[in-house]
Amino acid sequence: MKRLFGTNGIRWKPDRSEYFNFPIKLGLALGHYFGKGKCVCIGMDARTTGPIIKAGVASGIMAAGCNVIDLGIVATPTVQFAVRDLETDGGVVISASHNPPEFNGIKCIASDGTELARQEEEKIERLFSEGVGCANWQEVGKCVSDHSVIAGHIDYILSQFQALPEDKKLTVIVDGSNGPGGLLTPKILSRLGCRVITINAQPDGLFPGRLPEPVEEHLGDLKDAVVDAGADFGVAHDGDADRAAFIDEKGRYVTGDKSLAIFAKHILSKEKGTVVVPVNTSKVVIDTVKEMGGAVKITPVGSPLIARKIAEIGGVFGGEGNGGAIFPKHMFCRDGMMSACQMVQIVAEKGSLSQLVDRLPRYTLKRTRVACPEKLKPMLLQEMKKHISAETSDIDGLKIVDDDWWVLLRASGTEPIFRITAEAKDEGLVDSKLAEFRKLTEDVIQVLSP
Ligand code: MG
């Protein structure tokens, strides 16, 4: 059976031959999965191929006898909100999130608004590979449009915050990544009492402003805009606005781990509990949580796993170091708009973002990658373990933790590469650990290669 779903849904580059067949066939499998007579919400980001793929997936779903509510161009968390709010049986998002413009993707949402668990995705993969038929003409599904759900999502977020007092009004620059984030965040922050300036706010599938991933090298314009306007901070979304990256008032990029630590500190100052993060999270977060008297629960990489673990153990917060933060009192999923509002509240209460960042523990985290054939991936870690005398943990990949440093060795789920992450307070130590484990990886790959 072919695996279709990666750590965050299905991603591919739809070219001229794949506009129709794959989305319709997948839609049919989805319609069978959700069930005849059931109802699912479908939304998309602003990509050029979004309307074609959405129409194909929706056709397949209806052909299986399942009904569709078309939400139009919306953020992924808006679809998750809609599934809960409209009490539908599930949702589908047509988006490639942070991937370049030529990509698109499909993500499935369960009836509780969380991303589908892996075992559920396997059921869809089985239906897809076995092939399923269409309902008869009396039983095919209907499609209605509902574009009001964005307003509902905005109101729901704002219901959790107090508007800023007149003397605490902030200026925020919002970079919408030419996606749905540009439709939501400026409105939300304005209603919260901020002075908002936007860049890349109009949805545009050609992404004329910048590439959709909110990493430092793509956010030069936002950095300049923050400094030029004398703003309090800048916030940048990815293509489907489940992530938010921040620029402080000095124009410095705030890494996702640092913003997670700032959120965790704020939440734990109000309520003690457990913070859930994946195995590749910086010690900036772990140390901050412990300093604040909180507990840390480590999961494998992937936001659906983090969200489900938070729900399972009643965690107070969680997220990933890529700018995806999960506030469980809000929803069990990442929501970039919610992250932006939280940051407004924290900066208004506690002072400048640069000071919040500078008060965090200082670590250097670096990553490198080694080319690794897919067929060697399953044996590689076992073989490497034989050469490592230190204690290791295998929650996801292999993590070696020492007093002053840690290294994570993990095969990519989507590319023929092996990733090595190292972190320590001392940059020289990080470089030497990266070099040491890079050499070990290359040596073991050579030994295993036929
Ligand atoms: Mg995303």
Boltz pocket constraint, residues with backbone or C-beta under 6 A from the ligand:
constraints:
  - pocket:
      binder: B
      contacts: [[A, 97], [A, 98], [A, 238], [A, 239], [A, 240], [A, 241], [A, 242], [A, 243]]
      max_distance: 6.0
